């Protein structure tokens, strides 16, 4: 990417494919893929002050507060001033977006709009390995051994929040807190929304957008396989 620093954020509700799209952008355009979930797990594993605090909320099935999330992510981003990246899972709220804006500037914000029934179907088949955050889908990305994580061989679980009866409430909450974030990035002229039911059909449009924003990588691959799970 020569000396061009490029930064993108991918927004979307649970099951929208944020992780998949972010991983594919990173792979196709030579960016680092940053995941807020990975940062949280790393800090919990390392028993940092913010990680320990975050775990107290996660153990109660509560969202990690803005002040804790910013303490987890912003120091890492401040260390990456010379790196290009794509970030998913953050910012989730206007307070987080404002804090991110004070830390760095973004080139593109991608918002994924996926129909409710599609989200329900994806999450119905989603199982995770709690310790690592590895995600599986029993339909198109199953584990090698049914019900077991590929690497640790520990049991997979389906989170209560991923079950259909909890999804509507989660999506309602997401829309409420995401609207100010989306409005902020729209006002900055960097928001790009994509709608659809299949990541492979959405991808060419996102690929075209990013290619247009980074003309020096016009030759980037458009046919790389999807390895990440819908997140």
PyMOL commands that set and color helices and strands:
alter all, ss='L'
color gray80, all
select helices_A, chain A and resi 18-29+36-45+49-58+66-78+94-103+116-124+160-162+164-187+199-213+215-217
alter helices_A, ss='H'
color red, helices_A
select strands_A, chain A and resi 7-12+32-35+85-88+108-113+126-129+134-137+191-195
alter strands_A, ss='S'
color yellow, strands_A
deselect
rebuild
show_as cartoon
